[in-house]
Amino acid sequence: MSDKPVRVLLPESMASAFSKGLSRRALLGGALGLGVTATLAACSTGGGGGGGSASGLNIYTWGEYDDPAVLKDFTSEFGPSITIDSYGSNQEMISKLVTASGTSGYDLCVPTHQYIPQMAASDLLEELDHSKLPNMKNLDPAYIDQDFDPGNVYSVPKDWGSTGYVYDTTVITRELSTWADFWDAAQNEASGKLSLLEDPGEIAYSYFLANGIDPNTTDEGHLEDYRVFITETIAPHVQAFESYPSGTIAQNGRVLAHAWNGDARQGILNNEDPARYRYVTPTEGGNLWQDNWAIVKGAPNADAAHEFINYVLDPEVSLQELIYIGYHTAVQGIEEAATEAGVELPELIFFTPEQVDKLVFAKLTDAEQTIVSIYDELTAAAGQ
């Protein structure tokens, strides 16, 4: 039995980050965030105890979204080596699967909740065989059988979280607590040192919530006001668009960063001075997103895909994943298990009931194309 190391193909642009001592975990996230393929193959047993196919498992997912040790352990136990390829937005993932038309070669993908109905209707997903997923019994009922996938025909919860922001307290010395504060600091202390998520909907949500507008609005007046604000007022202050700001936060590379809670936590923990950065769950609320395991239409290794989903729903494996990614895994008892394990910064993983009450599920509305067009206009205006 050979123990093969994790192999990550890094572009030349990542070399400077490595030379600066970026942690291996942050480095992996940066590489995957650039859409680089990482192959993880370890202790192959040619079929293992679970009888899975040894032909491999191809996962198309968000960057740095699974503990490499979990992937390695799965291969050791069940046989299939795992190849990870990543994307920065749901739109990027869907576009690639549509182009491939069932021949992408991917087995699993990880769509955010609101895109599952669209993907199912477009015949991009396989129906799940629940008889192969006995560990679904471990999921908290609050996170299954949602309106976007009644009966979990196409998806199983991977984790959920929300969106806020991180700021450098050595530069922004006042306390920030709202989305309104975020947009104000973007134009002042953080001008030129601001990053926004590579996600059209998340940026729009942040504006609408700051202005007391339904974040799922389709009102043309609201959309036009948002377009003018984001492309004319905010664009000149943007330094970068990035889905994984954890690496730059770890290296003090941003004054203000729009971020998902788990990625923000990663960046703070990897910083030499974790107290330097503060994460904010804005008081106006935020996007409640749920990412989900789904099997890609035409998956060449559908049995192995079911086996992997079932594996990560085991409570012990789920805790291992949570410790690495910093997101709530929707498994029953996970908060108590994390507390017992002494997880750092649990407040960036587990929200209070009051905070959860203010989180809103994003919906895929008729305004989707307009919001994407505004995002394209924003990136052009920011010179990105």
Residue pairs with C-beta under 8 A, 6 or more apart in sequence:
1 43
1 44
1 45
2 43
2 44
3 42
3 43
4 41
4 42
4 43
4 44
5 42
6 28
6 38
6 39
6 40
6 42
6 68
6 72
7 38
7 39
7 40
7 41
8 27
8 28
8 31
8 32
8 36
8 38
9 31
9 36
9 37
9 38
10 18
10 27
10 31
10 36
11 31
11 34
11 36
13 34
14 27
14 30
14 31
14 34
17 27
17 30
17 247
17 251
18 27
20 251
22 30
22 247
22 250
22 251
23 250
23 270
25 64
25 266
25 270
25 324
26 246
26 247
26 250
26 266
26 267
26 270
27 247
28 38
28 64
28 68
29 63
29 64
29 244
29 246
29 247
29 263
29 266
30 63
30 244
30 247
31 38
31 63
32 38
32 62
32 63
32 64
32 65
32 84
32 86
32 244
33 63
33 64
33 86
33 88
33 242
33 243
33 244
33 247
34 63
35 85
35 86
35 87
35 88
36 86
37 83
37 84
37 85
38 83
38 84
39 81
39 82
39 83
39 84
40 68
40 71
40 72
40 75
40 81
40 82
40 83
40 84
41 75
41 81
41 82
42 71
42 72
42 73
42 75
42 76
42 81
43 72
43 75
43 76
44 54
44 75
44 76
44 79
44 81
45 76
45 77
45 78
45 79
46 54
46 79
47 53
47 54
47 78
47 79
48 76
48 77
48 78
48 79
49 77
49 78
50 77
50 78
50 79
50 307
51 78
52 78
52 79
52 80
52 303
52 304
52 307
53 79
53 80
53 301
53 303
53 304
54 79
54 80
54 81
55 80
55 300
55 301
55 304
56 80
56 81
56 82
56 83
56 301
56 304
57 80
57 81
57 82
57 83
57 107
57 108
57 301
57 304
57 305
57 308
58 82
58 83
58 85
58 105
58 106
58 107
58 108
58 300
58 301
59 66
59 82
59 83
59 84
59 85
59 106
59 107
59 108
59 109
59 110
59 308
60 85
60 86
60 87
60 93
60 96
60 97
60 104
60 106
60 108
60 109
60 110
60 296
61 84
61 85
61 86
61 87
61 108
61 109
61 110
62 86
62 87
62 88
62 110
62 243
62 291
63 86
63 88
63 243
63 244
64 244
64 246
64 263
64 266
64 325
65 86
65 110
65 291
65 325
66 84
66 312
66 321
66 324
66 325
67 320
67 321
67 323
67 324
67 325
69 320
69 324
70 312
70 317
70 320
70 321
70 324
71 82
71 84
73 317
74 80
74 82
74 308
74 311
75 81
75 82
77 311
78 304
78 307
78 308
78 311
80 301
80 304
80 307
80 308
82 308
85 106
87 93
87 96
88 198
88 199
88 243
89 198
89 199
89 200
89 243
90 111
90 112
90 115
90 199
91 200
91 372
93 109
93 111
94 111
94 115
94 118
94 119
94 124
96 104
97 104
97 106
97 109
97 119
97 124
97 296
97 297
98 122
98 124
102 123
102 297
102 298
103 298
104 296
104 298
105 300
106 296
106 299
107 295
107 296
107 299
107 300
107 301
107 302
107 304
107 305
108 293
108 294
108 295
108 296
108 299
108 305
108 308
108 309
109 294
109 296
110 158
110 291
110 292
110 293
110 294
111 119
111 155
111 291
111 292
111 294
112 289
112 290
112 291
112 292
112 362
113 146
113 148
113 149
113 155
113 289
113 290
113 291
113 292
113 361
113 362
114 148
114 361
114 362
114 363
114 364
115 364
116 125
116 148
116 149
116 154
116 155
116 292
116 294
117 148
117 149
117 364
118 364
119 125
119 154
119 294
120 149
120 153
120 154
123 297
124 296
124 297
125 154
125 155
125 294
125 295
125 296
125 297
126 154
126 295
126 296
126 297
126 298
126 299
126 302
127 153
127 154
128 152
128 153
128 154
128 155
128 156
128 295
128 306
128 309
129 306
130 136
130 152
132 303
132 306
132 307
132 310
133 156
133 306
133 309
133 310
133 313
134 310
135 310
135 311
135 313
135 314
136 144
136 152
136 156
136 310
136 313
138 313
138 314
138 315
138 318
138 331
138 332
139 156
139 157
139 313
139 330
139 331
139 332
140 330
140 331
140 332
142 330
143 157
143 160
143 290
143 330
144 152
144 156
144 157
144 330
145 151
145 152
146 290
148 361
149 155
149 292
154 294
155 292
155 293
155 294
156 292
156 293
156 294
156 309
156 313
157 290
157 291
157 292
157 293
157 329
157 330
158 290
158 291
158 292
158 293
158 312
158 329
158 330
159 262
159 290
159 291
159 321
159 322
159 325
159 327
159 328
159 329
159 330
160 288
160 289
160 290
160 291
160 327
160 328
160 330
161 260
161 261
161 262
161 289
161 327
161 328
161 349
162 260
162 261
162 281
162 286
162 287
162 288
162 289
162 351
162 355
162 359
163 197
163 202
163 205
163 206
163 258
163 259
163 260
163 261
163 286
163 287
163 289
164 259
164 261
164 264
164 279
164 280
164 281
164 282
164 286
165 176
165 182
165 256
165 257
165 258
165 259
165 264
165 279
165 280
165 282
166 245
166 249
166 254
166 256
166 257
166 259
166 264
166 267
166 268
166 277
166 278
166 279
166 280
167 176
167 185
167 190
167 255
167 256
167 257
167 277
167 278
167 280
168 252
168 254
168 255
168 256
168 276
168 277
169 275
169 276
169 277
169 278
170 276
171 189
171 190
171 193
171 255
172 185
172 189
172 190
172 255
172 256
176 182
176 185
176 278
176 280
177 280
177 282
177 283
178 210
178 282
178 283
178 284
179 206
179 207
179 209
179 210
179 282
179 284
180 210
180 284
181 280
181 282
182 206
182 210
182 256
182 258
182 280
182 282
183 206
183 207
183 210
183 234
185 256
186 194
186 234
186 237
186 256
187 233
187 234
187 237
189 255
189 256
190 237
190 254
190 255
190 256
191 236
191 237
192 237
192 239
193 239
193 254
193 255
193 256
194 237
194 238
194 239
194 254
194 255
194 256
194 257
194 258
195 238
195 239
195 240
195 241
195 242
195 245
195 248
195 254
195 256
195 257
195 258
196 203
196 238
196 240
196 241
196 258
197 203
197 241
197 242
197 243
197 258
197 259
197 260
198 241
198 242
198 243
199 243
200 371
200 372
200 374
200 375
201 287
201 362
201 368
201 371
202 258
202 287
203 230
203 258
203 375
203 378
204 215
204 226
204 230
204 371
204 374
204 375
205 215
205 286
205 287
205 362
206 258
207 226
207 229
207 230
208 214
208 215
208 217
208 222
208 226
209 215
209 282
209 284
209 285
209 286
210 282
210 284
211 225
212 284
213 219
213 222
215 287
215 360
215 362
216 360
216 362
216 363
216 365
217 223
217 367
218 365
218 366
218 367
223 367
223 370
223 371
223 374
226 374
227 374
227 377
230 374
230 378
231 374
231 377
231 378
231 381
232 381
234 378
235 378
235 381
235 382
236 381
236 382
238 378
238 382
238 384
239 254
240 248
240 254
240 384
241 379
241 382
241 384
242 248
242 257
243 263
244 263
245 254
245 257
245 258
245 259
245 263
245 264
245 267
246 259
246 263
246 264
246 266
246 267
246 270
247 253
247 267
247 270
248 254
248 257
248 267
249 257
249 259
249 264
249 267
249 268
249 270
249 271
249 277
250 266
250 267
250 270
250 271
251 271
252 271
252 276
257 264
257 267
259 267
259 279
260 289
260 327
261 279
261 281
261 326
261 327
261 348
261 349
262 325
262 326
262 327
262 348
262 349
263 326
264 277
264 279
264 348
265 279
265 326
265 345
265 348
265 349
266 325
266 326
267 277
268 274
268 277
268 279
268 345
268 348
269 344
269 345
271 277
279 348
281 351
281 355
283 358
284 358
285 358
285 359
285 360
286 358
286 359
286 360
287 359
287 360
287 361
287 362
288 356
288 359
288 360
288 361
288 362
289 361
289 362
290 330
290 361
293 309
293 312
295 302
295 305
295 306
299 305
311 317
312 318
312 321
313 331
315 331
315 332
315 333
315 334
315 337
318 329
318 331
318 334
319 329
319 334
319 337
319 338
319 341
321 329
322 328
322 329
322 334
322 338
322 343
322 349
323 338
323 341
323 343
326 345
326 348
326 349
327 349
328 334
328 335
328 349
328 350
335 346
335 350
338 346
338 349
338 350
339 346
343 349
351 359
